[in-house]
Amino acid sequence: MQKQHDTIATRLIIILTKLNQGERFTVDELVEEFNVTPRTIQRDLNNRLSYLPIKKEKSYYFLEEYYLGKLNFEDIKNFATLSGIKELYPNMQDSFITDILSKKVNQAYLIKGHNYEDLSGKTDDFKIVESSILNTTEITFNYKDKKRLVKPYKLVNSKGIWYLAGVEDDTLKTFSFSKIVQLLKTTTRFKIDADITKIIQNDDNVWFTKNQTEVILEVDKSVAEYFIRRKILPNQKIIEHKKDRLIVSTKVSFDEEILKIVRYWIPNVKIISPTNLQEKLETSLKKYLNL
């Protein structure tokens, strides 16, 4: 499946490059070039590339003049990738996918995962937030029965769930997008804080905050390889690697964020510091066992 997707992506990159450069071509010409069936090329042009303003005159396909040269190579690669993971985005509307291709619009999004949450009913809200991020204008909405005035910084997809990272009352916060209601745009401009942008971009965690707690954990050798191969913990760092154990650190925004991970790895992971976190974990486990 991966090889097939790579082949499709490579073909689309070449076709997109041709279109972007103003070339005109027929289906037969592409069939000969890529050694595929006419049906495959028709699927490329009519389905996979349907989000672009492609015209057909007689038997020749070409890109609308106003769109020529608008895609840089990164845009083209992004589109080729999107053709195989379109479900990552909250809807399938052509206009939305087309916007995603734009390098400028991409500044509004941050993808941290490969699954997806179905937010097909939130198309208009996404467009409002996207526009507000790009124009650095504040938005208002209701969230958990409270009206909010927020400076939107980024739409973040983490493990398939969409969030809005923004500043409310001078504090960086994360809002679950599915819970945002009565969203409205404003004309009030705000100035981007470079430090906040850096936190959002570099933090593995989705619950962004400037006040994080460092947690040190001991990992048993039986599962150490999993923590070495990939980051199991947000902002994970390996402090010490011994024969019988691994010592790692993480930074979290709230207790439950790390406790739920440690529960999953019991009995092979233990919190060394802060000690009150390990005590909190043990108390919750005892309460569970008593049930």
C-alpha positions in Angstrom: 0.0 0.0 0.0 2.8 2.4 0.9 4.6 1.7 -2.4 1.4 2.3 -4.3 0.8 5.6 -2.5 4.4 6.7 -3.2 3.9 5.9 -6.9 0.7 8.0 -7.0 2.4 10.8 -5.1 5.3 10.8 -7.5 3.0 10.9 -10.6 1.0 13.7 -9.1 4.1 15.8 -8.3 5.2 15.5 -12.0 1.7 16.3 -13.3 1.3 19.2 -10.9 4.7 20.6 -12.0 3.7 20.4 -15.6 0.4 22.3 -14.9 2.1 24.9 -12.7 4.6 25.6 -15.5 1.8 26.2 -18.0 2.3 22.9 -20.0 -0.6 21.4 -21.9 -1.0 17.7 -22.4 -3.5 15.0 -23.3 -4.5 11.8 -21.4 -2.7 9.7 -24.0 0.6 11.6 -23.5 0.4 11.0 -19.8 -0.5 7.3 -20.3 2.6 6.8 -22.4 4.8 8.8 -19.9 3.7 6.9 -16.8 2.9 3.6 -18.3 -0.6 3.5 -16.7 -4.1 3.1 -18.0 -6.2 6.0 -19.3 -8.6 5.4 -16.5 -5.8 6.0 -13.9 -4.9 9.4 -15.6 -8.6 10.3 -15.7 -8.9 9.6 -12.0 -5.8 11.8 -11.4 -7.2 14.7 -13.3 -10.9 14.5 -12.4 -10.6 13.3 -8.8 -7.2 13.7 -7.2 -6.5 17.0 -8.9 -10.2 18.2 -8.9 -9.3 20.9 -6.3 -7.3 22.9 -8.9 -8.7 25.1 -11.7 -7.8 22.7 -14.5 -9.4 23.4 -17.9 -9.8 21.1 -20.9 -9.9 22.3 -24.5 -10.5 19.6 -27.1 -8.2 16.9 -25.7 -5.7 19.1 -23.9 -5.6 19.8 -20.2 -4.0 22.9 -18.6 -4.2 25.1 -15.6 -6.2 28.4 -15.6 -3.9 31.3 -16.3 -4.6 33.1 -13.0 -3.3 30.1 -11.1 0.0 29.6 -13.1 3.1 29.6 -10.9 1.1 29.9 -7.7 2.3 26.6 -6.3 5.9 26.3 -5.1 7.5 22.9 -4.8 6.5 22.5 -1.1 2.9 23.2 -2.1 3.1 20.5 -4.8 4.6 18.0 -2.4 1.9 18.8 0.2 -0.8 18.2 -2.3 0.6 14.9 -3.4 0.6 13.8 0.3 -2.9 15.1 0.9 -4.2 13.0 -1.9 -3.6 10.0 0.3 -4.5 11.4 3.7 -7.5 13.7 2.9 -9.5 12.2 5.8 -7.1 13.9 8.2 -9.0 17.2 7.4 -12.4 17.9 8.8 -14.2 17.9 5.5 -13.9 17.0 1.9 -14.9 20.3 0.3 -12.8 21.2 -2.7 -12.3 24.8 -1.6 -11.0 23.8 1.8 -8.5 21.3 0.4 -7.4 23.9 -2.2 -6.7 26.4 0.6 -4.6 23.8 2.5 -2.3 23.7 -0.6 -1.5 27.4 -0.2 1.7 28.0 1.7 0.2 31.1 3.3 -2.8 29.2 4.6 -0.6 26.4 5.8 0.6 28.9 8.4 -2.7 28.4 10.2 -2.4 24.7 10.7 -0.2 22.3 12.6 -0.7 18.6 12.2 0.6 16.3 15.0 -0.8 12.9 14.1 -2.3 10.6 11.3 -5.8 9.9 12.5 -8.7 12.2 12.3 -11.8 13.6 14.0 -14.9 14.1 12.0 -15.8 17.8 12.1 -17.6 18.0 8.8 -20.2 20.3 10.4 -17.5 22.8 11.4 -16.4 24.0 7.9 -17.6 27.6 8.4 -16.0 27.8 11.8 -12.7 26.6 10.4 -12.8 29.2 7.7 -13.4 32.0 10.2 -10.6 30.9 12.5 -8.2 30.3 9.5 -8.9 33.8 8.2 -8.5 35.3 11.7 -5.2 33.6 12.2 -3.8 34.9 8.9 -5.1 38.4 9.5 -4.2 38.4 13.2 -7.7 39.4 14.3 -9.4 38.3 17.5 -12.4 36.0 17.6 -15.2 35.4 20.1 -17.0 32.2 20.9 -18.7 30.3 23.7 -16.7 27.5 25.4 -17.8 25.5 28.4 -20.7 27.9 29.0 -18.5 30.9 29.0 -18.0 33.6 26.4 -14.4 34.0 25.3 -12.4 36.7 23.5 -9.3 35.0 22.0 -6.3 35.8 19.9 -6.1 32.7 17.6 -2.6 31.5 16.9 -2.9 28.0 15.3 -5.3 25.2 14.5 -3.6 22.1 15.8 -4.4 18.5 15.0 -2.9 16.2 17.6 -3.6 12.5 17.4 -6.5 13.1 15.2 -8.3 15.7 17.4 -8.5 19.3 16.4 -7.7 22.1 18.8 -7.4 25.9 18.7 -4.3 27.3 20.3 -4.9 30.9 21.3 -4.4 33.6 23.9 -7.2 34.6 26.3 -6.5 37.2 29.0 -2.8 37.1 28.3 -2.7 33.4 28.8 -1.9 30.7 26.2 -4.7 28.2 26.2 -6.0 25.2 24.2 -9.6 24.8 23.2 -11.1 21.6 21.8 -12.5 22.7 18.5 -15.6 20.5 18.7 -16.7 22.3 21.8 -16.4 25.8 20.4 -19.9 27.3 19.6 -21.3 30.6 18.5 -18.0 31.5 16.8 -17.7 35.1 15.5 -14.9 37.1 13.9 -14.0 40.6 14.9 -12.0 43.4 13.3 -9.7 43.9 16.3 -6.1 43.3 15.4 -3.5 41.8 17.7 0.3 41.5 17.7 1.9 38.1 17.4 4.1 37.1 20.3 7.1 35.2 19.0 7.6 33.3 22.3 4.1 32.0 22.2 4.5 30.9 18.6 7.7 29.1 19.5 5.9 27.2 22.4 3.1 26.1 20.1 5.5 25.0 17.3 8.0 23.1 19.5 6.0 21.7 22.3 5.1 18.0 21.8 2.1 18.6 24.2 -1.1 20.1 22.9 -2.0 21.7 26.3 0.3 24.6 25.8 1.4 26.6 28.8 4.4 28.6 29.9 4.3 27.0 33.4 5.1 23.3 32.9 6.3 20.8 35.5 9.3 18.6 35.0 8.8 15.0 35.8 11.5 12.4 36.2 10.7 8.7 35.6 12.4 5.4 35.9 11.7 2.9 33.1 12.4 -0.8 33.5 14.8 -2.4 31.0 11.9 -4.7 29.8 10.2 -1.7 28.1 13.2 0.7 27.8 13.6 0.0 24.1 10.1 1.5 23.4 11.1 4.8 25.0 14.5 4.8 23.1 12.9 4.1 19.7 10.3 6.9 19.9 9.1 9.6 22.2 6.4 8.0 24.4 6.2 11.0 26.7 5.7 14.7 25.6 9.0 16.6 25.4 10.8 13.4 26.4 14.5 13.4 27.1 16.7 10.5 28.1 18.8 11.5 31.2 20.5 8.2 32.0 20.7 4.8 30.2 21.8 1.9 32.4 21.7 -1.8 31.9 18.7 -2.4 34.2 16.8 0.9 33.7 16.3 4.1 31.9 15.9 7.5 33.5 13.8 9.9 31.4 12.4 13.4 31.9 9.2 15.0 30.6 7.4 18.3 30.9 3.7 18.4 31.5 1.0 21.0 32.0 -1.1 19.1 34.5 -0.8 16.0 36.6 -3.3 13.7 34.8 -1.4 14.2 31.6 1.5 12.1 32.9 -0.4 9.9 35.3 -2.5 8.4 32.6 0.6 7.4 30.7 2.3 5.9 33.7 -0.9 3.9 34.5 -0.6 2.4 31.0 3.0 1.2 31.6 2.5 -0.1 35.1 4.5 -1.9 36.6 7.4 -0.9 34.3 7.4 2.8 34.8 7.7 4.7 38.1 7.7 8.5 38.9 10.9 9.5 40.8 10.1 13.2 41.1 8.1 15.1 42.1 7.4 12.5 44.8 3.9 13.8 45.4 2.9 12.7 41.8 3.9 9.1 42.6 2.0 9.3 45.8 -1.0 10.6 44.0 -0.8 7.7 41.5 -0.5 5.1 44.3 -3.5 6.6 46.1 -5.7 6.5 43.0 -4.6 2.9 42.4 -5.5 1.8 45.9 -8.9 3.5 45.6 -9.5 1.6 42.4 -8.5 -1.8 44.0 -10.8 -1.1 46.9 -13.7 -0.8 44.5 
